Amino acid sequence: MKMISKAFAKKLFGAKYERLPQALLINLIVFWGLYMAGFQIQIAPSVRFLMISTFTAGVMWQALCSKDNAIELKHMLMLPFYHQEFVFSYVAMLGAYTILTKTGLLFAVLLAVSVWKPAEITGMAICMVNAVLMAAAVYSIRKYWHVGGLWTAAIVAVILLFGNRLLFGLLLLANSLFAVIILWRADGYAFYQWESTKSHAIWHQKRVSMLWYFLRYLGSHKNYLLNTVVMWCVALVLSHFLGEMAGLSVIPVGFAILSLNTPVCILLSCDTGLEQAVHCLPGQKKAFCIPYCLFISLCNIAADVIFLLSWQVQNSDVTVQMAAGAVFFSLQSAVLSVLLEWFYPIRDWKIESDLWHHPRKYIVPVVMLLLAGAVSAWPVLLYVLIVLLALETAVLFFI
């Protein structure tokens, strides 16, 4: 068990575990900076527990779904092993990676900006461990997806109903024990994703369009598709919150927020084989970049249209200029995302979860927020930006 854990730890934290002290140092800096700033907000314990649980479970699920991990598992499963030792070593290392490098940052922020008691820290620690074990257990029985869905809904209800009571910790400990029992009965092959050659074969068909390839790629990666659907749900409720804040002037801000769809913007970074093919084969620059830009803009414009329809239903007063703004922000964020992927793809990542949470994901949304602030202050600036967008689009034809 020690050897298996060490092998997975070196894969996730680096050969000399160099990523672990880096992550802890960043968490400490974030906590100390926010704590010294004196910024405080009121957050109910149940909300903190739900945030910690959902974030940890989400990152753990991403790590379990990582294709890069599938390659490592394929090699490890070729060797003789004991099922229980292999499963718990694998889950323990992925859980440590999730909690220390990802959830630790959210934990530091919550500790710095909210008032808490020692018992609540214990509760958040229990939530992290429970989320890791439960995500792994649900993943191991994912073919019974309806069972996993009901189980998840039940735990969310427990957190919301009993998050402020002592009984909450005992219920989560019992749930963690139940997850351990499921993992004890699982084997290593339950965590291996068998690759389907059907989706990859599309790339090799000469006459198939790249845009169709991207749509099929999105359909074959369910977690990417789920993230896109989540953005559509955010678009539905975003009009309500922004409408109460400042009225029509914040609509460009909504467009900027909805550009944060990370999975569809990292296709080259997460697939080095595709990146090499696109860069090496003749004529692939325009053949790839233009359809890729259209693909991202279609994902963005779908969320923007939902946002505008929701705004019309709740607040009305949607104008032609707002529709033009939706087209501009969807295309502008797509162009910037494609240029980033082409010139500055993400390199030194361990698993796909690193790509989803890489700081580069915030570059385009921050630029969009700055442009949204400028357009909100000077609406006429939108037409100038549309002209600049046309020039940027022309760059894609000559890269």
C-alpha positions as CSV (number, residue, x, y, z in Angstrom):
1,M,0.0,0.0,0.0
2,K,2.9,2.4,0.8
3,M,4.4,1.8,-2.6
4,I,1.2,2.4,-4.5
5,S,0.5,5.6,-2.4
6,K,4.0,6.9,-3.1
7,A,3.6,6.3,-6.9
8,F,0.3,8.3,-7.0
9,A,1.7,11.0,-4.7
10,K,4.7,11.6,-7.0
11,K,2.4,11.8,-9.9
12,L,0.1,14.4,-8.2
13,F,2.6,16.4,-6.1
14,G,5.7,16.1,-8.2
15,A,8.8,13.9,-8.0
16,K,10.0,15.6,-4.8
17,Y,6.5,16.7,-3.6
18,E,7.4,20.3,-4.5
19,R,3.8,21.2,-5.3
20,L,2.7,20.5,-1.7
21,P,4.7,23.3,0.1
22,Q,3.8,25.7,-2.8
23,A,0.1,25.1,-2.3
24,L,0.3,25.4,1.5
25,L,2.3,28.7,1.1
26,I,-0.3,30.1,-1.3
27,N,-3.1,29.2,1.1
28,L,-1.3,30.8,4.0
29,I,-0.7,34.0,2.0
30,V,-4.4,34.2,0.9
31,F,-5.6,33.7,4.5
32,W,-3.2,36.2,6.0
33,G,-3.9,38.8,3.3
34,L,-7.7,38.7,3.7
35,Y,-7.5,38.4,7.5
36,M,-5.3,41.5,7.7
37,A,-7.6,43.4,5.4
38,G,-10.3,43.1,8.0
39,F,-13.0,42.2,5.5
40,Q,-15.8,40.3,7.2
41,I,-19.1,38.8,6.0
42,Q,-21.8,36.8,7.7
43,I,-22.0,33.2,6.4
44,A,-24.2,30.6,8.0
45,P,-22.5,27.4,9.1
46,S,-24.7,25.3,6.8
47,V,-23.8,27.5,3.8
48,R,-20.0,27.1,4.6
49,F,-20.5,23.3,5.0
50,L,-22.3,23.1,1.7
51,M,-19.7,25.2,-0.1
52,I,-16.8,23.1,1.2
53,S,-18.7,19.8,0.4
54,T,-19.8,20.7,-3.1
55,F,-16.4,22.2,-4.1
56,T,-14.4,19.3,-2.7
57,A,-16.7,16.7,-4.3
58,G,-16.6,18.6,-7.6
59,V,-12.8,18.7,-7.7
60,M,-12.5,15.1,-6.6
61,W,-14.9,14.1,-9.4
62,Q,-12.8,16.0,-11.9
63,A,-9.7,14.2,-10.7
64,L,-11.4,10.8,-11.0
65,C,-12.5,11.6,-14.5
66,S,-9.1,12.8,-15.6
67,K,-7.9,11.1,-18.8
68,D,-4.3,11.6,-17.6
69,N,-5.1,9.5,-14.5
70,A,-6.6,6.9,-16.7
71,I,-3.2,6.4,-18.4
72,E,-1.5,5.9,-15.0
73,L,-4.3,3.6,-13.9
74,K,-3.9,1.5,-17.0
75,H,-0.2,0.9,-16.2
76,M,-0.8,0.3,-12.5
77,L,-3.6,-2.2,-13.2
78,M,-1.2,-4.3,-15.3
79,L,0.6,-5.2,-12.1
80,P,-0.6,-7.6,-9.4
81,F,-2.4,-5.8,-6.6
82,Y,-4.8,-6.2,-3.7
83,H,-8.1,-4.5,-4.5
84,Q,-8.7,-2.8,-1.2
85,E,-5.1,-1.5,-0.9
86,F,-5.1,-0.2,-4.4
87,V,-8.5,1.5,-4.1
88,F,-7.8,3.2,-0.7
89,S,-4.3,4.3,-1.8
90,Y,-5.7,5.8,-5.0
91,V,-8.6,7.5,-3.2
92,A,-6.4,8.8,-0.4
93,M,-3.9,10.4,-2.7
94,L,-6.5,12.0,-4.9
95,G,-8.3,13.2,-1.7
96,A,-5.1,14.7,-0.3
97,Y,-4.4,16.4,-3.6
98,T,-8.0,17.8,-3.7
99,I,-8.0,19.0,-0.1
100,L,-4.5,20.4,0.1
101,T,-4.2,22.0,-3.3
102,K,-7.7,23.0,-4.2
103,T,-10.1,23.0,-1.2
104,G,-7.4,24.5,1.0
105,L,-7.7,27.8,-0.8
106,L,-11.5,28.0,-0.3
107,F,-11.0,27.0,3.3
108,A,-8.5,29.8,3.8
109,V,-10.8,32.3,2.3
110,L,-13.8,31.2,4.5
111,L,-11.7,31.3,7.6
112,A,-10.4,34.8,6.8
113,V,-13.6,36.5,5.9
114,S,-16.2,34.9,8.3
115,V,-16.6,34.5,12.1
116,W,-16.2,30.9,13.1
117,K,-16.0,28.6,16.1
118,P,-13.6,25.7,16.7
119,A,-16.5,23.2,16.3
120,E,-17.2,24.7,12.9
121,I,-13.6,24.1,11.7
122,T,-14.1,20.4,12.8
123,G,-17.3,20.3,10.9
124,M,-15.6,21.7,7.7
125,A,-12.9,19.1,8.1
126,I,-15.5,16.3,8.3
127,C,-17.2,17.8,5.2
128,M,-13.9,17.6,3.2
129,V,-13.3,14.0,4.1
130,N,-16.9,13.0,3.6
131,A,-17.0,14.7,0.2
132,V,-13.8,12.9,-1.0
133,L,-15.0,9.5,0.2
134,M,-18.6,10.0,-1.2
135,A,-17.4,11.2,-4.6
136,A,-15.1,8.2,-4.9
137,A,-17.9,5.8,-3.8
138,V,-20.4,7.3,-6.2
139,Y,-17.8,7.2,-9.0
140,S,-17.2,3.5,-8.3
141,I,-20.9,2.7,-8.8
142,R,-21.5,5.3,-11.5
143,K,-23.4,2.8,-13.7
144,Y,-26.1,3.1,-11.1
145,W,-26.3,6.9,-11.6
146,H,-29.8,7.2,-10.2
147,V,-28.5,5.8,-6.8
148,G,-25.7,8.3,-6.8
149,G,-28.1,11.2,-7.6
150,L,-30.5,10.3,-4.8
151,W,-27.6,9.9,-2.4
152,T,-26.1,13.3,-3.3
153,A,-29.5,15.0,-2.9
154,A,-30.0,13.4,0.5
155,I,-26.6,14.6,1.8
156,V,-27.3,18.2,0.5
157,A,-30.6,18.1,2.4
158,V,-28.8,16.9,5.5
159,I,-26.3,19.8,5.3
160,L,-29.0,22.4,4.8
161,L,-31.4,21.0,7.5
162,F,-28.9,20.0,10.2
163,G,-25.8,22.1,9.4
164,N,-26.3,24.2,12.6
165,R,-26.7,21.2,14.9
166,L,-24.3,18.8,16.7
167,L,-26.2,15.9,15.0
168,F,-24.8,17.1,11.7
169,G,-21.2,15.8,12.3
170,L,-22.5,12.4,13.4
171,L,-24.6,12.0,10.3
172,L,-21.7,12.9,8.1
173,L,-19.4,10.4,9.9
174,A,-22.0,7.7,9.4
175,N,-22.2,8.6,5.7
176,S,-18.4,8.5,5.4
177,L,-18.4,5.0,7.0
178,F,-21.1,3.9,4.4
179,A,-18.8,5.3,1.6
180,V,-15.9,3.4,3.0
181,I,-17.9,0.2,2.9
182,I,-18.8,0.8,-0.7
183,L,-15.1,1.4,-1.5
184,W,-14.1,-1.7,0.4
185,R,-16.2,-3.8,-2.0
186,A,-15.0,-2.0,-5.1
187,D,-11.9,-3.0,-7.2
188,G,-9.3,-0.9,-9.0
189,Y,-11.0,-1.5,-12.4
190,A,-14.1,0.5,-11.2
191,F,-12.0,3.7,-11.4
192,Y,-10.6,3.1,-14.9
193,Q,-12.3,4.7,-17.8
194,W,-12.3,2.5,-20.9
195,E,-11.5,4.7,-23.9
196,S,-14.0,4.9,-26.7
197,T,-12.4,5.1,-30.1
198,K,-15.6,6.4,-31.7
199,S,-15.2,10.0,-30.8
200,H,-11.4,10.1,-31.6
201,A,-12.0,8.6,-35.0
202,I,-13.8,11.8,-36.1
203,W,-10.6,13.7,-36.2
204,H,-9.2,11.3,-38.8
205,Q,-12.1,11.6,-41.2
206,K,-11.0,14.0,-43.9
207,R,-14.3,15.6,-44.9
208,V,-15.8,16.1,-41.5
209,S,-16.0,19.8,-40.4
210,M,-14.0,21.0,-37.4
211,L,-17.1,22.6,-36.0
212,W,-18.9,19.3,-36.0
213,Y,-15.8,17.7,-34.4
214,F,-16.0,20.3,-31.5
215,L,-19.7,19.6,-31.0
216,R,-19.0,15.8,-30.9
217,Y,-16.0,16.5,-28.6
218,L,-18.3,18.3,-26.2
219,G,-20.9,15.5,-26.3
220,S,-18.2,12.9,-25.6
221,H,-17.0,14.8,-22.5
222,K,-20.0,14.8,-20.2
223,N,-18.2,16.9,-17.5
224,Y,-17.6,19.6,-20.1
225,L,-21.2,19.5,-21.2
226,L,-22.4,19.7,-17.6
227,N,-20.3,22.8,-17.0
228,T,-21.9,24.4,-20.0
229,V,-25.4,23.5,-18.8
230,V,-24.4,25.0,-15.3
231,M,-23.5,28.3,-17.1
232,W,-27.0,28.3,-18.7
233,C,-28.5,27.9,-15.3
234,V,-26.4,30.7,-14.0
235,A,-27.7,32.8,-16.9
236,L,-31.2,32.2,-15.8
237,V,-30.7,33.5,-12.2
238,L,-28.1,36.2,-13.0
239,S,-30.7,38.6,-14.4
240,H,-32.5,38.6,-11.1
241,F,-29.4,39.4,-9.0
242,L,-28.0,42.0,-11.4
243,G,-31.4,43.6,-11.9
244,E,-31.7,44.3,-8.2
245,M,-28.2,45.9,-8.1
246,A,-28.1,48.6,-10.7
247,G,-30.5,48.1,-13.6
248,L,-29.7,48.1,-17.2
249,S,-26.1,49.4,-16.8
250,V,-24.9,46.0,-15.5
251,I,-26.0,43.9,-18.4
252,P,-22.5,43.9,-20.0
253,V,-21.2,42.6,-16.6
254,G,-23.6,39.7,-17.0
255,F,-22.1,38.9,-20.4
256,A,-18.6,39.1,-18.9
257,I,-19.5,36.7,-16.1
258,L,-21.0,34.2,-18.6
259,S,-17.7,34.0,-20.5
260,L,-16.2,32.0,-17.7
261,N,-16.7,28.6,-19.3
262,T,-13.3,27.1,-18.7
263,P,-13.6,23.5,-20.2
264,V,-14.3,24.6,-23.8
265,C,-11.4,27.1,-23.7
266,I,-8.7,24.5,-23.0
267,L,-9.0,22.0,-25.8
268,L,-5.4,22.4,-26.9
269,S,-4.0,22.5,-23.4
270,C,-5.7,19.3,-22.3
271,D,-4.9,17.3,-25.6
272,T,-1.3,17.5,-26.4
273,G,-1.7,15.2,-29.4
274,L,-4.3,17.5,-30.9
275,E,-2.1,20.5,-30.3
276,Q,0.9,18.8,-32.1
277,A,-1.3,17.9,-35.0
278,V,-2.7,21.4,-35.4
279,H,0.7,23.0,-35.2
280,C,2.5,20.6,-37.4
281,L,0.1,19.8,-40.2
282,P,0.0,22.3,-43.1
283,G,-3.1,24.5,-43.4
284,Q,-4.4,23.5,-39.9
285,K,-4.0,27.0,-38.4
286,K,-7.1,28.6,-40.1
287,A,-8.8,25.2,-40.4
288,F,-8.7,24.9,-36.6
289,C,-8.7,28.4,-35.1
290,I,-11.7,29.8,-37.0
291,P,-14.1,26.8,-36.2
292,Y,-12.8,26.8,-32.7
293,C,-13.6,30.5,-32.3
294,L,-17.1,29.9,-33.7
295,F,-17.6,26.9,-31.3
296,I,-16.6,29.0,-28.2
297,S,-18.8,31.9,-29.3
298,L,-21.8,29.6,-29.9
299,C,-21.4,28.3,-26.3
300,N,-21.1,31.9,-25.0
301,I,-24.0,33.3,-27.1
302,A,-26.3,30.5,-26.0
303,A,-25.8,31.6,-22.3
304,D,-26.1,35.3,-23.3
305,V,-29.4,34.6,-25.1
306,I,-30.8,32.8,-22.1
307,F,-29.6,35.7,-19.9
308,L,-31.4,38.3,-22.1
309,L,-34.6,36.3,-22.3
310,S,-34.6,35.9,-18.5
311,W,-33.9,39.7,-18.2
312,Q,-36.9,40.4,-20.6
313,V,-39.2,38.2,-18.5
314,Q,-38.2,39.7,-15.2
315,N,-37.2,43.3,-16.0
316,S,-38.1,43.9,-19.7
317,D,-36.4,46.7,-21.7
318,V,-34.1,44.5,-23.8
319,T,-32.9,46.6,-26.7
320,V,-31.1,46.0,-30.0
321,Q,-27.9,47.5,-28.5
322,M,-28.0,44.9,-25.7
323,A,-28.3,42.1,-28.4
324,A,-25.3,43.7,-30.2
325,G,-23.5,43.7,-26.9
326,A,-24.2,40.0,-26.4
327,V,-22.8,39.2,-29.8
328,F,-19.7,41.3,-29.2
329,F,-18.9,39.9,-25.8
330,S,-19.4,36.3,-26.9
331,L,-17.1,36.8,-30.0
332,Q,-14.5,38.9,-28.1
333,S,-14.1,36.3,-25.3
334,A,-13.9,33.5,-27.9
335,V,-11.2,35.3,-29.9
336,L,-9.1,36.0,-26.8
337,S,-9.5,32.4,-25.6
338,V,-8.4,31.0,-29.0
339,L,-5.4,33.3,-29.1
340,L,-4.4,32.3,-25.6
341,E,-4.7,28.6,-26.4
342,W,-2.7,29.0,-29.6
343,F,0.1,31.1,-28.3
344,Y,0.1,30.3,-24.6
345,P,-1.3,26.8,-23.9
346,I,-1.0,25.5,-20.4
347,R,1.9,23.1,-20.0
348,D,3.0,21.9,-16.6
349,W,-0.2,20.3,-15.3
350,K,-0.6,17.0,-13.6
351,I,-4.3,16.1,-14.0
352,E,-7.2,17.9,-15.8
353,S,-8.4,19.5,-12.6
354,D,-5.2,21.7,-12.7
355,L,-6.4,23.0,-16.1
356,W,-9.9,23.8,-14.8
357,H,-8.5,25.8,-11.9
358,H,-5.4,27.3,-13.5
359,P,-5.1,31.1,-12.9
360,R,-5.1,31.7,-16.7
361,K,-8.8,31.0,-16.7
362,Y,-9.4,34.4,-15.2
363,I,-7.6,36.4,-17.8
364,V,-10.4,36.6,-20.4
365,P,-13.2,37.1,-17.9
366,V,-11.2,39.9,-16.2
367,V,-10.6,41.6,-19.5
368,M,-14.3,41.2,-20.3
369,L,-15.3,42.8,-16.9
370,L,-13.0,45.8,-17.7
371,L,-14.6,46.2,-21.1
372,A,-18.1,45.7,-19.5
373,G,-17.3,48.5,-17.0
374,A,-16.2,50.8,-19.9
375,V,-19.3,50.0,-22.0
376,S,-21.6,50.6,-19.0
377,A,-20.0,54.0,-18.5
378,W,-19.8,55.0,-22.2
379,P,-22.4,53.0,-24.2
380,V,-21.1,54.5,-27.5
381,L,-17.8,52.7,-26.8
382,L,-19.4,49.5,-27.8
383,Y,-19.3,50.4,-31.5
384,V,-15.6,51.2,-31.3
385,L,-15.0,47.8,-29.6
386,I,-16.9,46.1,-32.4
387,V,-14.5,47.6,-35.0
388,L,-11.5,46.4,-32.9
389,L,-13.1,43.0,-32.7
390,A,-13.2,42.8,-36.5
391,L,-9.5,43.6,-36.6
392,E,-8.8,40.9,-34.0
393,T,-10.8,38.4,-35.9
394,A,-8.7,39.2,-39.0
395,V,-5.6,38.1,-37.0
396,L,-7.0,34.6,-36.8
397,F,-6.8,34.3,-40.6
398,F,-3.1,35.1,-40.6
399,I,-1.6,33.4,-37.5
